[in-house]
Amino acid sequence: MSFKLQAVQEIDQGRIPNYEVCRKYGIQSRSTIIGWLRKK
């Protein structure tokens, strides 16, 4: 869970865009991150 929160926080704080978060954390799809953002 903390992994997801950290990724979402980086996007929310404007540090890095979605596609960079995918690359940094090895997430296969941007839609995964979009889903996390919607649930927060």
C-alpha positions as CSV (number, residue, x, y, z in Angstrom):
1,M,0.0,0.0,0.0
2,S,2.8,2.5,0.8
3,F,4.2,1.8,-2.7
4,K,1.0,3.0,-4.2
5,L,0.7,6.0,-1.9
6,Q,4.3,7.1,-2.7
7,A,3.7,6.9,-6.5
8,V,0.4,8.9,-6.2
9,Q,2.0,11.5,-4.0
10,E,4.8,12.1,-6.5
11,I,2.3,12.8,-9.2
12,D,0.1,15.0,-7.0
13,Q,3.1,17.1,-5.9
14,G,4.1,17.7,-9.5
15,R,7.4,16.0,-9.1
16,I,7.1,13.7,-12.1
17,P,4.4,12.8,-14.7
18,N,2.5,9.6,-14.9
19,Y,4.7,8.0,-17.5
20,E,7.8,8.6,-15.4
21,V,6.2,7.0,-12.4
22,C,5.4,3.9,-14.5
23,R,9.1,3.7,-15.5
24,K,10.5,4.4,-12.1
25,Y,8.3,1.8,-10.3
26,G,8.1,-0.7,-13.1
27,I,4.3,-0.3,-13.5
28,Q,3.1,-1.9,-16.8
29,S,0.3,0.5,-17.6
30,R,-0.6,4.2,-17.0
31,S,-4.2,3.1,-16.5
32,T,-3.1,1.4,-13.3
33,I,-1.9,4.7,-11.9
34,I,-5.0,6.5,-13.2
35,G,-7.1,4.1,-11.2
36,W,-5.0,4.7,-8.0
37,L,-5.5,8.5,-8.5
38,R,-9.2,8.1,-8.8
39,K,-9.5,6.1,-5.6
40,K,-7.5,8.4,-3.4
